[in-house]
Each structure stands twice: as structure tokens, then as C-alpha cells.
Amino acid sequence: MGQNLLLKDNKKGFSYVVDTQYVGIIDKDYIYIEDIIGKKDKLLNKKDNKVVKEVALENYRKKTRTFLELSIE
């Protein structure tokens, strides 16, 4: 699930990632990672891998949870 992030004209694209303990979204600027067992999440800037605190995580949580629930069904 997701879109090709390597296309130059792909400004709204993202990729959804799933592991046994983690789910996340990678978009043009950020990497969102949620630990579904530990109930922790973080947003990283792709340019420098530093944690971003200025961006609200709720939109990323909702998008990630929606894709997770759809993939389970």
C-alpha cells in the first residue's frame, strides 16, 4: 500500500510500512513510526533523522491505524 516516493511530481505520496512490532508511514518529508506493543510513536525528519515535535502526530496516527485495520481485514 502506498505510492512511489521516487517520482519527482509525487508531492502527496506516502508508503505504509508494517513489521511485527512497528507500523509507520514514510512521506515526502517525514518518517512516522509507531510501536504498537509499547504504545509509543515518533516522527523523524528525513533530512537529518531528528525527532520532530512541532508537527501534530494525530494525523499520522489516524492514517497508520486506518491502513493497519484495512490490512488485517
PDB file of N, H, CA, C and O in Angstrom:
ATOM      1  N   MET A   1       0.841  -1.173   0.000  1.00  0.00           N
ATOM      2  CA  MET A   1       0.000   0.000   0.000  1.00  0.00           C
ATOM      3  C   MET A   1       0.885   1.234   0.000  1.00  0.00           C
ATOM      4  O   MET A   1       1.947   1.240   0.621  1.00  0.00           O
ATOM      5  N   GLY A   2       0.459   2.257  -0.681  1.00  0.00           N
ATOM      6  H   GLY A   2      -0.404   2.252  -1.186  1.00  0.00           H
ATOM      7  CA  GLY A   2       1.220   3.491  -0.725  1.00  0.00           C
ATOM      8  C   GLY A   2       1.455   3.917  -2.157  1.00  0.00           C
ATOM      9  O   GLY A   2       0.807   3.417  -3.077  1.00  0.00           O
ATOM     10  N   GLN A   3       2.377   4.835  -2.345  1.00  0.00           N
ATOM     11  H   GLN A   3       2.903   5.241  -1.598  1.00  0.00           H
ATOM     12  CA  GLN A   3       2.691   5.375  -3.657  1.00  0.00           C
ATOM     13  C   GLN A   3       4.194   5.463  -3.814  1.00  0.00           C
ATOM     14  O   GLN A   3       4.936   5.445  -2.833  1.00  0.00           O
ATOM     15  N   ASN A   4       4.639   5.558  -5.066  1.00  0.00           N
ATOM     16  H   ASN A   4       4.036   5.572  -5.863  1.00  0.00           H
ATOM     17  CA  ASN A   4       6.059   5.635  -5.363  1.00  0.00           C
ATOM     18  C   ASN A   4       6.614   6.972  -4.895  1.00  0.00           C
ATOM     19  O   ASN A   4       6.246   8.014  -5.438  1.00  0.00           O
ATOM     20  N   LEU A   5       7.487   6.963  -3.905  1.00  0.00           N
ATOM     21  H   LEU A   5       7.787   6.117  -3.464  1.00  0.00           H
ATOM     22  CA  LEU A   5       8.060   8.188  -3.366  1.00  0.00           C
ATOM     23  C   LEU A   5       9.200   8.728  -4.219  1.00  0.00           C
ATOM     24  O   LEU A   5       9.675   9.840  -3.986  1.00  0.00           O
ATOM     25  N   LEU A   6       9.639   7.963  -5.192  1.00  0.00           N
ATOM     26  H   LEU A   6       9.253   7.059  -5.381  1.00  0.00           H
ATOM     27  CA  LEU A   6      10.769   8.380  -6.009  1.00  0.00           C
ATOM     28  C   LEU A   6      10.368   9.251  -7.198  1.00  0.00           C
ATOM     29  O   LEU A   6      11.232   9.845  -7.843  1.00  0.00           O
ATOM     30  N   LEU A   7       9.074   9.335  -7.496  1.00  0.00           N
ATOM     31  H   LEU A   7       8.373   8.853  -6.972  1.00  0.00           H
ATOM     32  CA  LEU A   7       8.618  10.174  -8.596  1.00  0.00           C
ATOM     33  C   LEU A   7       8.753  11.649  -8.215  1.00  0.00           C
ATOM     34  O   LEU A   7       8.347  12.048  -7.123  1.00  0.00           O
ATOM     35  N   LYS A   8       9.319  12.457  -9.110  1.00  0.00           N
ATOM     36  H   LYS A   8       9.649  12.134  -9.997  1.00  0.00           H
ATOM     37  CA  LYS A   8       9.536  13.876  -8.812  1.00  0.00           C
ATOM     38  C   LYS A   8       8.240  14.639  -8.592  1.00  0.00           C
ATOM     39  O   LYS A   8       8.190  15.531  -7.746  1.00  0.00           O
ATOM     40  N   ASP A   9       7.199  14.310  -9.331  1.00  0.00           N
ATOM     41  H   ASP A   9       7.240  13.585 -10.019  1.00  0.00           H
ATOM     42  CA  ASP A   9       5.938  15.048  -9.214  1.00  0.00           C
ATOM     43  C   ASP A   9       5.015  14.484  -8.130  1.00  0.00           C
ATOM     44  O   ASP A   9       3.864  14.907  -8.021  1.00  0.00           O
ATOM     45  N   ASN A  10       5.498  13.553  -7.346  1.00  0.00           N
ATOM     46  H   ASN A  10       6.432  13.209  -7.435  1.00  0.00           H
ATOM     47  CA  ASN A  10       4.708  12.940  -6.276  1.00  0.00           C
ATOM     48  C   ASN A  10       4.884  13.753  -4.992  1.00  0.00           C
ATOM     49  O   ASN A  10       5.783  13.485  -4.195  1.00  0.00           O
ATOM     50  N   LYS A  11       4.012  14.754  -4.801  1.00  0.00           N
ATOM     51  H   LYS A  11       3.282  14.972  -5.449  1.00  0.00           H
ATOM     52  CA  LYS A  11       4.137  15.637  -3.641  1.00  0.00           C
ATOM     53  C   LYS A  11       3.329  15.154  -2.446  1.00  0.00           C
ATOM     54  O   LYS A  11       3.628  15.524  -1.311  1.00  0.00           O
ATOM     55  N   LYS A  12       2.320  14.340  -2.681  1.00  0.00           N
ATOM     56  H   LYS A  12       2.077  14.039  -3.603  1.00  0.00           H
ATOM     57  CA  LYS A  12       1.478  13.877  -1.583  1.00  0.00           C
ATOM     58  C   LYS A  12       1.619  12.381  -1.347  1.00  0.00           C
ATOM     59  O   LYS A  12       0.868  11.809  -0.557  1.00  0.00           O
ATOM     60  N   GLY A  13       2.548  11.753  -2.003  1.00  0.00           N
ATOM     61  H   GLY A  13       3.158  12.217  -2.644  1.00  0.00           H
ATOM     62  CA  GLY A  13       2.704  10.310  -1.892  1.00  0.00           C
ATOM     63  C   GLY A  13       3.254   9.873  -0.547  1.00  0.00           C
ATOM     64  O   GLY A  13       3.899  10.639   0.169  1.00  0.00           O
ATOM     65  N   PHE A  14       2.983   8.633  -0.232  1.00  0.00           N
ATOM     66  H   PHE A  14       2.459   8.010  -0.813  1.00  0.00           H
ATOM     67  CA  PHE A  14       3.481   8.061   1.011  1.00  0.00           C
ATOM     68  C   PHE A  14       3.570   6.555   0.851  1.00  0.00           C
ATOM     69  O   PHE A  14       2.974   5.974  -0.056  1.00  0.00           O
ATOM     70  N   SER A  15       4.311   5.942   1.732  1.00  0.00           N
ATOM     71  H   SER A  15       4.795   6.414   2.469  1.00  0.00           H
ATOM     72  CA  SER A  15       4.386   4.487   1.797  1.00  0.00           C
ATOM     73  C   SER A  15       4.031   4.045   3.209  1.00  0.00           C
ATOM     74  O   SER A  15       4.398   4.686   4.193  1.00  0.00           O
ATOM     75  N   TYR A  16       3.327   2.962   3.279  1.00  0.00           N
ATOM     76  H   TYR A  16       3.029   2.441   2.479  1.00  0.00           H
ATOM     77  CA  TYR A  16       2.905   2.386   4.547  1.00  0.00           C
ATOM     78  C   TYR A  16       3.805   1.194   4.833  1.00  0.00           C
ATOM     79  O   TYR A  16       4.010   0.351   3.960  1.00  0.00           O
ATOM     80  N   VAL A  17       4.348   1.114   6.054  1.00  0.00           N
ATOM     81  H   VAL A  17       4.181   1.799   6.763  1.00  0.00           H
ATOM     82  CA  VAL A  17       5.238   0.010   6.400  1.00  0.00           C
ATOM     83  C   VAL A  17       4.728  -0.716   7.636  1.00  0.00           C
ATOM     84  O   VAL A  17       4.178  -0.107   8.553  1.00  0.00           O
ATOM     85  N   VAL A  18       4.924  -2.041   7.642  1.00  0.00           N
ATOM     86  H   VAL A  18       5.371  -2.536   6.897  1.00  0.00           H
ATOM     87  CA  VAL A  18       4.473  -2.869   8.763  1.00  0.00           C
ATOM     88  C   VAL A  18       5.561  -3.864   9.101  1.00  0.00           C
ATOM     89  O   VAL A  18       6.177  -4.462   8.219  1.00  0.00           O
ATOM     90  N   ASP A  19       5.785  -4.030  10.385  1.00  0.00           N
ATOM     91  H   ASP A  19       5.284  -3.544  11.101  1.00  0.00           H
ATOM     92  CA  ASP A  19       6.688  -5.044  10.895  1.00  0.00           C
ATOM     93  C   ASP A  19       5.924  -5.753  12.011  1.00  0.00           C
ATOM     94  O   ASP A  19       4.777  -5.394  12.278  1.00  0.00           O
ATOM     95  N   THR A  20       6.501  -6.714  12.651  1.00  0.00           N
ATOM     96  H   THR A  20       7.433  -7.005  12.434  1.00  0.00           H
ATOM     97  CA  THR A  20       5.792  -7.446  13.701  1.00  0.00           C
ATOM     98  C   THR A  20       5.443  -6.570  14.894  1.00  0.00           C
ATOM     99  O   THR A  20       4.436  -6.817  15.557  1.00  0.00           O
ATOM    100  N   GLN A  21       6.241  -5.564  15.181  1.00  0.00           N
ATOM    101  H   GLN A  21       7.059  -5.364  14.642  1.00  0.00           H
ATOM    102  CA  GLN A  21       6.013  -4.703  16.335  1.00  0.00           C
ATOM    103  C   GLN A  21       5.755  -3.250  15.941  1.00  0.00           C
ATOM    104  O   GLN A  21       5.250  -2.476  16.754  1.00  0.00           O
ATOM    105  N   TYR A  22       6.090  -2.874  14.727  1.00  0.00           N
ATOM    106  H   TYR A  22       6.501  -3.503  14.067  1.00  0.00           H
ATOM    107  CA  TYR A  22       6.018  -1.480  14.319  1.00  0.00           C
ATOM    108  C   TYR A  22       5.147  -1.299  13.082  1.00  0.00           C
ATOM    109  O   TYR A  22       5.071  -2.174  12.220  1.00  0.00           O
ATOM    110  N   VAL A  23       4.496  -0.149  13.018  1.00  0.00           N
ATOM    111  H   VAL A  23       4.557   0.562  13.718  1.00  0.00           H
ATOM    112  CA  VAL A  23       3.808   0.295  11.814  1.00  0.00           C
ATOM    113  C   VAL A  23       4.260   1.725  11.572  1.00  0.00           C
ATOM    114  O   VAL A  23       4.707   2.407  12.495  1.00  0.00           O
ATOM    115  N   GLY A  24       4.143   2.171  10.349  1.00  0.00           N
ATOM    116  H   GLY A  24       3.779   1.617   9.599  1.00  0.00           H
ATOM    117  CA  GLY A  24       4.563   3.536  10.092  1.00  0.00           C
ATOM    118  C   GLY A  24       4.215   4.012   8.704  1.00  0.00           C
ATOM    119  O   GLY A  24       3.698   3.274   7.866  1.00  0.00           O
ATOM    120  N   ILE A  25       4.520   5.274   8.498  1.00  0.00           N
ATOM    121  H   ILE A  25       4.941   5.873   9.179  1.00  0.00           H
ATOM    122  CA  ILE A  25       4.287   5.920   7.219  1.00  0.00           C
ATOM    123  C   ILE A  25       5.530   6.731   6.875  1.00  0.00           C
ATOM    124  O   ILE A  25       6.106   7.415   7.720  1.00  0.00           O
ATOM    125  N   ILE A  26       5.923   6.633   5.612  1.00  0.00           N
ATOM    126  H   ILE A  26       5.455   6.077   4.925  1.00  0.00           H
ATOM    127  CA  ILE A  26       7.014   7.454   5.106  1.00  0.00           C
ATOM    128  C   ILE A  26       6.417   8.350   4.040  1.00  0.00           C
ATOM    129  O   ILE A  26       5.848   7.865   3.062  1.00  0.00           O
ATOM    130  N   ASP A  27       6.544   9.652   4.223  1.00  0.00           N
ATOM    131  H   ASP A  27       7.006  10.046   5.018  1.00  0.00           H
ATOM    132  CA  ASP A  27       6.062  10.559   3.196  1.00  0.00           C
ATOM    133  C   ASP A  27       7.223  11.410   2.692  1.00  0.00           C
ATOM    134  O   ASP A  27       8.383  11.094   2.958  1.00  0.00           O
ATOM    135  N   LYS A  28       6.924  12.472   1.977  1.00  0.00           N
ATOM    136  H   LYS A  28       5.982  12.729   1.761  1.00  0.00           H
ATOM    137  CA  LYS A  28       7.968  13.281   1.349  1.00  0.00           C
ATOM    138  C   LYS A  28       8.986  13.828   2.349  1.00  0.00           C
ATOM    139  O   LYS A  28      10.180  13.873   2.055  1.00  0.00           O
ATOM    140  N   ASP A  29       8.525  14.239   3.522  1.00  0.00           N
ATOM    141  H   ASP A  29       7.554  14.202   3.762  1.00  0.00           H
ATOM    142  CA  ASP A  29       9.403  14.911   4.472  1.00  0.00           C
ATOM    143  C   ASP A  29       9.686  14.145   5.758  1.00  0.00           C
ATOM    144  O   ASP A  29      10.702  14.384   6.411  1.00  0.00           O
ATOM    145  N   TYR A  30       8.790  13.219   6.132  1.00  0.00           N
ATOM    146  H   TYR A  30       7.964  13.025   5.603  1.00  0.00           H
ATOM    147  CA  TYR A  30       8.868  12.615   7.462  1.00  0.00           C
ATOM    148  C   TYR A  30       8.774  11.091   7.436  1.00  0.00           C
ATOM    149  O   TYR A  30       8.293  10.486   6.478  1.00  0.00           O
ATOM    150  N   ILE A  31       9.252  10.501   8.525  1.00  0.00           N
ATOM    151  H   ILE A  31       9.642  10.993   9.304  1.00  0.00           H
ATOM    152  CA  ILE A  31       9.084   9.072   8.790  1.00  0.00           C
ATOM    153  C   ILE A  31       8.348   8.974  10.126  1.00  0.00           C
ATOM    154  O   ILE A  31       8.848   9.418  11.160  1.00  0.00           O
ATOM    155  N   TYR A  32       7.158   8.388  10.086  1.00  0.00           N
ATOM    156  H   TYR A  32       6.751   8.028   9.247  1.00  0.00           H
ATOM    157  CA  TYR A  32       6.382   8.194  11.309  1.00  0.00           C
ATOM    158  C   TYR A  32       6.491   6.732  11.706  1.00  0.00           C
ATOM    159  O   TYR A  32       6.265   5.848  10.880  1.00  0.00           O
ATOM    160  N   ILE A  33       6.838   6.464  12.973  1.00  0.00           N
ATOM    161  H   ILE A  33       7.021   7.183  13.644  1.00  0.00           H
ATOM    162  CA  ILE A  33       6.990   5.098  13.474  1.00  0.00           C
ATOM    163  C   ILE A  33       6.164   4.943  14.741  1.00  0.00           C
ATOM    164  O   ILE A  33       6.262   5.754  15.661  1.00  0.00           O
ATOM    165  N   GLU A  34       5.349   3.894  14.779  1.00  0.00           N
ATOM    166  H   GLU A  34       5.270   3.235  14.030  1.00  0.00           H
ATOM    167  CA  GLU A  34       4.566   3.609  15.979  1.00  0.00           C
ATOM    168  C   GLU A  34       4.887   2.209  16.470  1.00  0.00           C
ATOM    169  O   GLU A  34       4.791   1.241  15.716  1.00  0.00           O
ATOM    170  N   ASP A  35       5.268   2.105  17.730  1.00  0.00           N
ATOM    171  H   ASP A  35       5.346   2.891  18.342  1.00  0.00           H
ATOM    172  CA  ASP A  35       5.496   0.819  18.382  1.00  0.00           C
ATOM    173  C   ASP A  35       4.142   0.371  18.928  1.00  0.00           C
ATOM    174  O   ASP A  35       3.671   0.909  19.929  1.00  0.00           O
ATOM    175  N   ILE A  36       3.517  -0.605  18.280  1.00  0.00           N
ATOM    176  H   ILE A  36       3.900  -1.042  17.466  1.00  0.00           H
ATOM    177  CA  ILE A  36       2.156  -0.988  18.669  1.00  0.00           C
ATOM    178  C   ILE A  36       2.121  -1.805  19.959  1.00  0.00           C
ATOM    179  O   ILE A  36       1.063  -1.935  20.575  1.00  0.00           O
ATOM    180  N   ILE A  37       3.247  -2.349  20.371  1.00  0.00           N
ATOM    181  H   ILE A  37       4.107  -2.243  19.871  1.00  0.00           H
ATOM    182  CA  ILE A  37       3.291  -3.091  21.630  1.00  0.00           C
ATOM    183  C   ILE A  37       3.556  -2.132  22.793  1.00  0.00           C
ATOM    184  O   ILE A  37       2.886  -2.202  23.824  1.00  0.00           O
ATOM    185  N   GLY A  38       4.510  -1.258  22.629  1.00  0.00           N
ATOM    186  H   GLY A  38       5.054  -1.201  21.791  1.00  0.00           H
ATOM    187  CA  GLY A  38       4.870  -0.312  23.684  1.00  0.00           C
ATOM    188  C   GLY A  38       4.031   0.950  23.696  1.00  0.00           C
ATOM    189  O   GLY A  38       4.159   1.773  24.603  1.00  0.00           O
ATOM    190  N   LYS A  39       3.169   1.114  22.694  1.00  0.00           N
ATOM    191  H   LYS A  39       3.065   0.446  21.957  1.00  0.00           H
ATOM    192  CA  LYS A  39       2.281   2.281  22.585  1.00  0.00           C
ATOM    193  C   LYS A  39       3.050   3.601  22.547  1.00  0.00           C
ATOM    194  O   LYS A  39       2.629   4.584  23.157  1.00  0.00           O
ATOM    195  N   LYS A  40       4.173   3.623  21.835  1.00  0.00           N
ATOM    196  H   LYS A  40       4.515   2.824  21.340  1.00  0.00           H
ATOM    197  CA  LYS A  40       4.955   4.844  21.673  1.00  0.00           C
ATOM    198  C   LYS A  40       5.066   5.157  20.194  1.00  0.00           C
ATOM    199  O   LYS A  40       5.070   4.255  19.356  1.00  0.00           O
ATOM    200  N   ASP A  41       5.155   6.442  19.879  1.00  0.00           N
ATOM    201  H   ASP A  41       5.152   7.174  20.560  1.00  0.00           H
ATOM    202  CA  ASP A  41       5.354   6.813  18.493  1.00  0.00           C
ATOM    203  C   ASP A  41       6.259   8.021  18.391  1.00  0.00           C
ATOM    204  O   ASP A  41       6.460   8.752  19.361  1.00  0.00           O
ATOM    205  N   LYS A  42       6.811   8.223  17.185  1.00  0.00           N
ATOM    206  H   LYS A  42       6.648   7.629  16.397  1.00  0.00           H
ATOM    207  CA  LYS A  42       7.669   9.368  16.951  1.00  0.00           C
ATOM    208  C   LYS A  42       7.673   9.713  15.470  1.00  0.00           C
ATOM    209  O   LYS A  42       7.392   8.880  14.608  1.00  0.00           O
ATOM    210  N   LEU A  43       7.999  10.953  15.214  1.00  0.00           N
ATOM    211  H   LEU A  43       8.228  11.629  15.914  1.00  0.00           H
ATOM    212  CA  LEU A  43       8.082  11.471  13.861  1.00  0.00           C
ATOM    213  C   LEU A  43       9.498  11.968  13.635  1.00  0.00           C
ATOM    214  O   LEU A  43      10.014  12.777  14.407  1.00  0.00           O
ATOM    215  N   LEU A  44      10.126  11.479  12.568  1.00  0.00           N
ATOM    216  H   LEU A  44       9.707  10.822  11.940  1.00  0.00           H
ATOM    217  CA  LEU A  44      11.506  11.854  12.260  1.00  0.00           C
ATOM    218  C   LEU A  44      11.558  12.662  10.972  1.00  0.00           C
ATOM    219  O   LEU A  44      10.822  12.378  10.027  1.00  0.00           O
ATOM    220  N   ASN A  45      12.413  13.653  10.935  1.00  0.00           N
ATOM    221  H   ASN A  45      13.011  13.883  11.703  1.00  0.00           H
ATOM    222  CA  ASN A  45      12.659  14.410   9.719  1.00  0.00           C
ATOM    223  C   ASN A  45      13.589  13.575   8.838  1.00  0.00           C
ATOM    224  O   ASN A  45      14.633  13.115   9.301  1.00  0.00           O
ATOM    225  N   LYS A  46      13.217  13.379   7.574  1.00  0.00           N
ATOM    226  H   LYS A  46      12.369  13.753   7.198  1.00  0.00           H
ATOM    227  CA  LYS A  46      14.030  12.551   6.682  1.00  0.00           C
ATOM    228  C   LYS A  46      15.386  13.173   6.369  1.00  0.00           C
ATOM    229  O   LYS A  46      16.338  12.455   6.060  1.00  0.00           O
ATOM    230  N   LYS A  47      15.484  14.481   6.446  1.00  0.00           N
ATOM    231  H   LYS A  47      14.711  15.064   6.697  1.00  0.00           H
ATOM    232  CA  LYS A  47      16.742  15.142   6.090  1.00  0.00           C
ATOM    233  C   LYS A  47      17.850  14.887   7.096  1.00  0.00           C
ATOM    234  O   LYS A  47      19.007  14.703   6.718  1.00  0.00           O
ATOM    235  N   ASP A  48      17.498  14.876   8.387  1.00  0.00           N
ATOM    236  H   ASP A  48      16.558  15.026   8.694  1.00  0.00           H
ATOM    237  CA  ASP A  48      18.539  14.734   9.400  1.00  0.00           C
ATOM    238  C   ASP A  48      18.251  13.655  10.453  1.00  0.00           C
ATOM    239  O   ASP A  48      19.029  13.484  11.392  1.00  0.00           O
ATOM    240  N   ASN A  49      17.151  12.937  10.302  1.00  0.00           N
ATOM    241  H   ASN A  49      16.519  13.076   9.539  1.00  0.00           H
ATOM    242  CA  ASN A  49      16.756  11.858  11.219  1.00  0.00           C
ATOM    243  C   ASN A  49      16.503  12.325  12.648  1.00  0.00           C
ATOM    244  O   ASN A  49      16.542  11.517  13.576  1.00  0.00           O
ATOM    245  N   LYS A  50      16.245  13.611  12.836  1.00  0.00           N
ATOM    246  H   LYS A  50      16.213  14.267  12.082  1.00  0.00           H
ATOM    247  CA  LYS A  50      15.956  14.133  14.166  1.00  0.00           C
ATOM    248  C   LYS A  50      14.462  14.078  14.443  1.00  0.00           C
ATOM    249  O   LYS A  50      13.647  14.214  13.531  1.00  0.00           O
ATOM    250  N   VAL A  51      14.110  13.880  15.699  1.00  0.00           N
ATOM    251  H   VAL A  51      14.773  13.769  16.441  1.00  0.00           H
ATOM    252  CA  VAL A  51      12.707  13.826  16.103  1.00  0.00           C
ATOM    253  C   VAL A  51      12.082  15.199  15.921  1.00  0.00           C
ATOM    254  O   VAL A  51      12.656  16.218  16.305  1.00  0.00           O
ATOM    255  N   VAL A  52      10.887  15.206  15.325  1.00  0.00           N
ATOM    256  H   VAL A  52      10.421  14.378  15.014  1.00  0.00           H
ATOM    257  CA  VAL A  52      10.138  16.437  15.087  1.00  0.00           C
ATOM    258  C   VAL A  52       9.048  16.540  16.135  1.00  0.00           C
ATOM    259  O   VAL A  52       8.264  15.606  16.309  1.00  0.00           O
ATOM    260  N   LYS A  53       8.989  17.648  16.825  1.00  0.00           N
ATOM    261  H   LYS A  53       9.626  18.406  16.684  1.00  0.00           H
ATOM    262  CA  LYS A  53       7.983  17.830  17.864  1.00  0.00           C
ATOM    263  C   LYS A  53       6.948  18.871  17.486  1.00  0.00           C
ATOM    264  O   LYS A  53       5.896  18.954  18.120  1.00  0.00           O
ATOM    265  N   GLU A  54       7.230  19.677  16.450  1.00  0.00           N
ATOM    266  H   GLU A  54       8.085  19.610  15.935  1.00  0.00           H
ATOM    267  CA  GLU A  54       6.333  20.756  16.072  1.00  0.00           C
ATOM    268  C   GLU A  54       5.104  20.276  15.307  1.00  0.00           C
ATOM    269  O   GLU A  54       4.100  20.986  15.251  1.00  0.00           O
ATOM    270  N   VAL A  55       5.168  19.097  14.725  1.00  0.00           N
ATOM    271  H   VAL A  55       5.983  18.521  14.771  1.00  0.00           H
ATOM    272  CA  VAL A  55       4.071  18.572  13.908  1.00  0.00           C
ATOM    273  C   VAL A  55       3.189  17.676  14.768  1.00  0.00           C
ATOM    274  O   VAL A  55       3.682  16.806  15.487  1.00  0.00           O
ATOM    275  N   ALA A  56       1.879  17.898  14.687  1.00  0.00           N
ATOM    276  H   ALA A  56       1.479  18.604  14.103  1.00  0.00           H
ATOM    277  CA  ALA A  56       0.935  17.071  15.444  1.00  0.00           C
ATOM    278  C   ALA A  56       0.956  15.644  14.899  1.00  0.00           C
ATOM    279  O   ALA A  56       0.867  15.431  13.690  1.00  0.00           O
ATOM    280  N   LEU A  57       1.073  14.688  15.784  1.00  0.00           N
ATOM    281  H   LEU A  57       1.145  14.861  16.767  1.00  0.00           H
ATOM    282  CA  LEU A  57       1.155  13.281  15.382  1.00  0.00           C
ATOM    283  C   LEU A  57      -0.210  12.650  15.127  1.00  0.00           C
ATOM    284  O   LEU A  57      -0.279  11.563  14.555  1.00  0.00           O
ATOM    285  N   GLU A  58      -1.277  13.292  15.529  1.00  0.00           N
ATOM    286  H   GLU A  58      -1.220  14.176  15.993  1.00  0.00           H
ATOM    287  CA  GLU A  58      -2.612  12.684  15.438  1.00  0.00           C
ATOM    288  C   GLU A  58      -2.981  12.282  14.009  1.00  0.00           C
ATOM    289  O   GLU A  58      -3.557  11.213  13.806  1.00  0.00           O
ATOM    290  N   ASN A  59      -2.666  13.106  13.030  1.00  0.00           N
ATOM    291  H   ASN A  59      -2.198  13.974  13.195  1.00  0.00           H
ATOM    292  CA  ASN A  59      -2.980  12.757  11.638  1.00  0.00           C
ATOM    293  C   ASN A  59      -2.211  11.520  11.191  1.00  0.00           C
ATOM    294  O   ASN A  59      -2.752  10.668  10.485  1.00  0.00           O
ATOM    295  N   TYR A  60      -0.966  11.425  11.597  1.00  0.00           N
ATOM    296  H   TYR A  60      -0.527  12.117  12.170  1.00  0.00           H
ATOM    297  CA  TYR A  60      -0.164  10.243  11.262  1.00  0.00           C
ATOM    298  C   TYR A  60      -0.713   9.000  11.970  1.00  0.00           C
ATOM    299  O   TYR A  60      -0.775   7.925  11.374  1.00  0.00           O
ATOM    300  N   ARG A  61      -1.109   9.143  13.230  1.00  0.00           N
ATOM    301  H   ARG A  61      -1.058  10.016  13.715  1.00  0.00           H
ATOM    302  CA  ARG A  61      -1.693   8.013  13.959  1.00  0.00           C
ATOM    303  C   ARG A  61      -2.950   7.495  13.265  1.00  0.00           C
ATOM    304  O   ARG A  61      -3.112   6.291  13.063  1.00  0.00           O
ATOM    305  N   LYS A  62      -3.831   8.416  12.904  1.00  0.00           N
ATOM    306  H   LYS A  62      -3.700   9.394  13.068  1.00  0.00           H
ATOM    307  CA  LYS A  62      -5.092   8.023  12.257  1.00  0.00           C
ATOM    308  C   LYS A  62      -4.841   7.322  10.934  1.00  0.00           C
ATOM    309  O   LYS A  62      -5.438   6.283  10.650  1.00  0.00           O
ATOM    310  N   LYS A  63      -3.957   7.892  10.125  1.00  0.00           N
ATOM    311  H   LYS A  63      -3.473   8.736  10.355  1.00  0.00           H
ATOM    312  CA  LYS A  63      -3.665   7.293   8.819  1.00  0.00           C
ATOM    313  C   LYS A  63      -3.052   5.907   8.991  1.00  0.00           C
ATOM    314  O   LYS A  63      -3.423   4.970   8.284  1.00  0.00           O
ATOM    315  N   THR A  64      -2.120   5.774   9.923  1.00  0.00           N
ATOM    316  H   THR A  64      -1.818   6.535  10.498  1.00  0.00           H
ATOM    317  CA  THR A  64      -1.463   4.490  10.163  1.00  0.00           C
ATOM    318  C   THR A  64      -2.454   3.450  10.663  1.00  0.00           C
ATOM    319  O   THR A  64      -2.466   2.316  10.183  1.00  0.00           O
ATOM    320  N   ARG A  65      -3.281   3.830  11.623  1.00  0.00           N
ATOM    321  H   ARG A  65      -3.272   4.751  12.013  1.00  0.00           H
ATOM    322  CA  ARG A  65      -4.286   2.902  12.174  1.00  0.00           C
ATOM    323  C   ARG A  65      -5.289   2.474  11.115  1.00  0.00           C
ATOM    324  O   ARG A  65      -5.697   1.313  11.085  1.00  0.00           O
ATOM    325  N   THR A  66      -5.688   3.387  10.253  1.00  0.00           N
ATOM    326  H   THR A  66      -5.356   4.330  10.277  1.00  0.00           H
ATOM    327  CA  THR A  66      -6.640   3.052   9.186  1.00  0.00           C
ATOM    328  C   THR A  66      -6.054   1.991   8.270  1.00  0.00           C
ATOM    329  O   THR A  66      -6.720   0.999   7.971  1.00  0.00           O
ATOM    330  N   PHE A  67      -4.818   2.183   7.819  1.00  0.00           N
ATOM    331  H   PHE A  67      -4.277   2.989   8.062  1.00  0.00           H
ATOM    332  CA  PHE A  67      -4.186   1.194   6.952  1.00  0.00           C
ATOM    333  C   PHE A  67      -3.954  -0.132   7.668  1.00  0.00           C
ATOM    334  O   PHE A  67      -4.093  -1.193   7.061  1.00  0.00           O
ATOM    335  N   LEU A  68      -3.607  -0.085   8.935  1.00  0.00           N
ATOM    336  H   LEU A  68      -3.494   0.778   9.429  1.00  0.00           H
ATOM    337  CA  LEU A  68      -3.414  -1.310   9.707  1.00  0.00           C
ATOM    338  C   LEU A  68      -4.722  -2.095   9.791  1.00  0.00           C
ATOM    339  O   LEU A  68      -4.733  -3.306   9.569  1.00  0.00           O
ATOM    340  N   GLU A  69      -5.803  -1.423  10.104  1.00  0.00           N
ATOM    341  H   GLU A  69      -5.794  -0.440  10.284  1.00  0.00           H
ATOM    342  CA  GLU A  69      -7.098  -2.103  10.207  1.00  0.00           C
ATOM    343  C   GLU A  69      -7.557  -2.662   8.858  1.00  0.00           C
ATOM    344  O   GLU A  69      -8.119  -3.755   8.798  1.00  0.00           O
ATOM    345  N   LEU A  70      -7.321  -1.923   7.791  1.00  0.00           N
ATOM    346  H   LEU A  70      -6.864  -1.035   7.840  1.00  0.00           H
ATOM    347  CA  LEU A  70      -7.691  -2.420   6.467  1.00  0.00           C
ATOM    348  C   LEU A  70      -6.853  -3.635   6.063  1.00  0.00           C
ATOM    349  O   LEU A  70      -7.359  -4.554   5.421  1.00  0.00           O
ATOM    350  N   SER A  71      -5.591  -3.636   6.433  1.00  0.00           N
ATOM    351  H   SER A  71      -5.180  -2.889   6.955  1.00  0.00           H
ATOM    352  CA  SER A  71      -4.724  -4.767   6.053  1.00  0.00           C
ATOM    353  C   SER A  71      -5.067  -6.026   6.844  1.00  0.00           C
ATOM    354  O   SER A  71      -4.853  -7.136   6.355  1.00  0.00           O
ATOM    355  N   ILE A  72      -5.595  -5.871   8.054  1.00  0.00           N
ATOM    356  H   ILE A  72      -5.769  -4.970   8.451  1.00  0.00           H
ATOM    357  CA  ILE A  72      -5.984  -7.032   8.864  1.00  0.00           C
ATOM    358  C   ILE A  72      -7.204  -7.717   8.279  1.00  0.00           C
ATOM    359  O   ILE A  72      -7.306  -8.943   8.273  1.00  0.00           O
ATOM    360  N   GLU A  73      -8.131  -6.901   7.785  1.00  0.00           N
ATOM    361  H   GLU A  73      -8.049  -5.904   7.789  1.00  0.00           H
ATOM    362  CA  GLU A  73      -9.347  -7.468   7.200  1.00  0.00           C
ATOM    363  C   GLU A  73      -9.044  -8.038   5.859  1.00  0.00           C
ATOM    364  O   GLU A  73      -9.938  -8.566   5.197  1.00  0.00           O
TER     365      GLU A  73
END
